[in-house]
């Protein structure tokens, strides 16, 4: 028994870019502590997935559900630009990671 969370981007990957997207997914997944990105082969869409194992009839708490949602939203928002760079701008996985992996500090 488990609670499964999945988020899909509305972004189909052209076959010509699929190998580079796989390289990007591998690089991203190395950095994620919880959850992972994958390509849903049936639709060719990028998905973020995470599960909470609930053995013996346990139920998820509100805090656990909120934490899952917050981490999913954070991962999707953080890495969406990298996927766009690879899929639409023709960048390599390394270029996309460099462009997407910066933290803004301070205030405007």
C-alpha positions, -999 to 999 in steps of 0.1 A, spaced: 0 0 0 13 34 -9 3 70 -18 16 78 -52 20 113 -65 27 121 -101 30 154 -119 33 156 -157 45 185 -178 24 195 -208 55 190 -230 59 162 -255 95 153 -263 105 151 -299 122 118 -307 153 137 -318 157 152 -282 147 121 -262 183 109 -255 194 143 -243 163 146 -221 172 112 -206 207 126 -198 191 156 -182 168 134 -161 198 114 -149 216 146 -139 185 160 -121 177 127 -103 212 126 -89 204 158 -71 169 149 -58 167 136 -23 130 125 -26 111 117 -58 124 114 -93 117 125 -129 110 100 -157 96 99 -192 62 82 -194 69 61 -225 32 57 -234 27 95 -239 63 107 -242 57 132 -214 81 142 -186 68 132 -152 78 138 -116 69 109 -93 71 102 -56 56 76 -33 49 73 4 48 37 16 20 30 40 23 -6 53 -2 -24 74 -31 0 67 -14 31 78 -28 64 65 -9 95 54 -11 125 77 -19 160 64 17 170 70 30 141 50 7 150 21 16 186 22 53 178 23 49 156 -8 30 183 -27 55 210 -17 85 190 -27 69 180 -60 60 216 -68 95 228 -59 112 201 -81 89 208 -110 94 246 -108 131 243 -103 138 220 -132 111 230 -157 134 256 -174 161 230 -179 136 207 -197 126 236 -219 162 244 -227 168 208 -239 134 202 -256 128 235 -273 161 254 -274 183 224 -284 207 228 -255 227 199 -240 218 185 -206 250 201 -192 241 235 -206 205 232 -193 217 223 -158 241 252 -157 215 276 -168 188 263 -144 209 257 -113 213 291 -98 198 304 -67 185 340 -66 196 359 -35 186 393 -22 156 414 -31 146 435 -61 
